[in-house]
Amino acid sequence: MEQFWKTKSLEQMSEAEWESLCDGCGKCCMAKLEDEDTGEIHWTSVACRLFDAGTCRCSDYAHRLDRVRDCVRLTPQNVQNLSWLPATCAYRLVAAEEDLPSWHPLVSGRPESVHEAGVSMRGRIAAQEDELDEPAQYIPYILEEEP
């Protein structure tokens, strides 16, 4: 398999190549809280209302930007500036000219490898955002560290 992520910049990738960089971990679909004073990101186990906890994918990916007000479309221009992307995010790694981990489906050749490595949010969702009304309700779901 051609390792296009090693030879192409994010801007040079086809749409299919770009989409295949997503490892399916689901971390970007979790609610995150930012400390206004420090800028520190606090990860939660609260999923977007469109998140499918079984597949770790968006249940309406094609229409997510229309259906979820604060959904962010990742682009080659913004991935380096989104402090809430997980350290393991392939978009972030490729932008920094780092290699993909061995569990990434493009490296392993298997979509389940991200889940088998314990890197995904599969089995770790405690609530969905449409179940919570107030920002304070997210606090009990804060994780001790980045998942």
C-alpha positions as CSV (number, residue, x, y, z in Angstrom):
1,M,0.0,0.0,0.0
2,E,1.3,3.4,-0.9
3,Q,2.0,5.5,2.2
4,F,0.7,8.8,0.7
5,W,0.8,10.5,4.1
6,K,4.6,10.3,4.0
7,T,4.9,11.8,0.5
8,K,2.0,14.3,0.3
9,S,1.2,17.3,2.4
10,L,-2.4,17.6,3.7
11,E,-3.1,20.1,0.9
12,Q,-2.0,17.7,-1.8
13,M,-4.2,14.8,-0.7
14,S,-7.3,13.8,-2.6
15,E,-10.6,13.8,-0.7
16,A,-10.4,10.0,-0.3
17,E,-6.9,10.2,1.1
18,W,-7.9,13.0,3.4
19,E,-10.9,11.1,4.7
20,S,-8.8,7.9,5.2
21,L,-6.5,9.7,7.6
22,C,-9.3,9.6,10.2
23,D,-8.6,6.5,12.4
24,G,-12.1,6.3,13.8
25,C,-11.1,6.9,17.4
26,G,-14.1,9.3,18.0
27,K,-12.1,11.6,20.3
28,C,-12.9,14.7,18.2
29,C,-16.6,14.0,18.7
30,M,-16.4,14.2,22.5
31,A,-17.4,17.4,24.3
32,K,-14.4,19.2,25.6
33,L,-14.3,22.0,28.2
34,E,-11.7,24.8,28.0
35,D,-10.5,26.5,31.1
36,E,-11.0,30.2,30.3
37,D,-8.0,31.3,32.5
38,T,-5.4,28.7,31.4
39,G,-6.7,27.5,28.0
40,E,-6.3,23.9,29.3
41,I,-8.6,21.4,27.5
42,H,-10.6,19.0,29.7
43,W,-11.8,16.0,27.9
44,T,-15.2,14.4,28.7
45,S,-16.9,11.1,28.1
46,V,-19.9,13.1,26.6
47,A,-20.4,12.4,22.9
48,C,-21.9,14.5,20.2
49,R,-25.6,13.7,19.6
50,L,-24.7,12.3,16.2
51,F,-21.9,10.0,17.5
52,D,-22.5,6.3,17.1
53,A,-20.8,4.7,20.1
54,G,-20.6,1.3,18.4
55,T,-18.8,2.4,15.3
56,C,-17.1,5.4,16.7
57,R,-18.2,7.4,13.7
58,C,-20.7,10.1,13.0
59,S,-24.2,8.8,12.2
60,D,-24.8,11.6,9.7
61,Y,-21.3,12.6,8.5
62,A,-22.5,14.2,5.3
63,H,-24.9,16.6,7.1
64,R,-23.0,17.0,10.4
65,L,-22.1,20.6,9.8
66,D,-25.8,21.5,9.2
67,R,-27.1,19.5,12.1
68,V,-24.6,20.3,14.8
69,R,-24.0,24.0,15.4
70,D,-20.5,23.7,16.9
71,C,-19.2,20.8,14.7
72,V,-15.8,21.8,13.2
73,R,-14.8,20.7,9.7
74,L,-11.2,19.8,9.7
75,T,-9.1,21.3,6.9
76,P,-5.4,21.4,6.1
77,Q,-5.5,25.0,7.2
78,N,-7.0,24.5,10.7
79,V,-5.7,21.2,12.0
80,Q,-2.5,22.7,13.3
81,N,-4.4,25.4,15.2
82,L,-7.0,23.2,16.9
83,S,-5.6,22.7,20.4
84,W,-8.4,20.2,21.2
85,L,-7.4,17.6,18.6
86,P,-5.9,14.6,20.4
87,A,-2.2,14.1,20.3
88,T,-2.8,10.8,18.4
89,C,-4.8,12.5,15.6
90,A,-3.4,11.6,12.2
91,Y,-4.2,15.0,10.7
92,R,-2.2,16.6,13.5
93,L,0.6,14.1,13.1
94,V,0.9,14.4,9.3
95,A,0.8,18.2,9.5
96,A,3.8,18.0,11.9
97,E,5.5,15.6,9.5
98,E,5.3,12.8,12.1
99,D,4.6,9.1,11.3
100,L,1.3,7.4,12.0
101,P,1.2,4.9,14.9
102,S,1.2,1.1,14.2
103,W,-2.4,0.8,15.3
104,H,-3.6,3.4,12.7
105,P,-5.8,1.5,10.1
106,L,-3.7,2.9,7.2
107,V,-0.6,1.2,8.8
108,S,-2.2,-1.9,10.2
109,G,-4.6,-2.5,7.2
110,R,-7.4,-3.1,9.6
111,P,-10.1,-0.7,10.8
112,E,-10.5,-2.5,14.1
113,S,-6.8,-1.9,15.1
114,V,-7.6,1.5,16.6
115,H,-10.1,-0.1,19.0
116,E,-8.0,-3.2,19.8
117,A,-5.2,-0.8,20.8
118,G,-7.5,0.9,23.3
119,V,-7.1,4.3,21.6
120,S,-10.7,4.8,20.6
121,M,-13.7,6.0,22.6
122,R,-15.5,2.7,22.0
123,G,-17.1,1.5,25.3
124,R,-16.1,4.8,27.0
125,I,-19.2,7.0,26.3
126,A,-21.1,7.9,29.5
127,A,-23.6,10.4,28.0
128,Q,-24.6,12.2,24.9
129,E,-24.7,16.0,24.7
130,D,-28.5,16.1,24.0
131,E,-29.0,14.5,27.5
132,L,-27.4,17.5,29.2
133,D,-28.8,21.0,29.4
134,E,-26.3,23.1,31.3
135,P,-22.5,23.4,30.9
136,A,-22.2,22.5,34.6
137,Q,-23.8,19.1,33.9
138,Y,-20.6,18.1,31.9
139,I,-18.3,18.4,34.9
140,P,-19.0,14.9,36.3
141,Y,-18.0,13.5,32.9
142,I,-14.5,15.1,32.8
143,L,-11.8,12.6,32.3
144,E,-8.6,12.7,34.3
145,E,-6.5,12.8,31.1
146,E,-6.8,12.9,27.4
147,P,-8.3,9.6,26.3
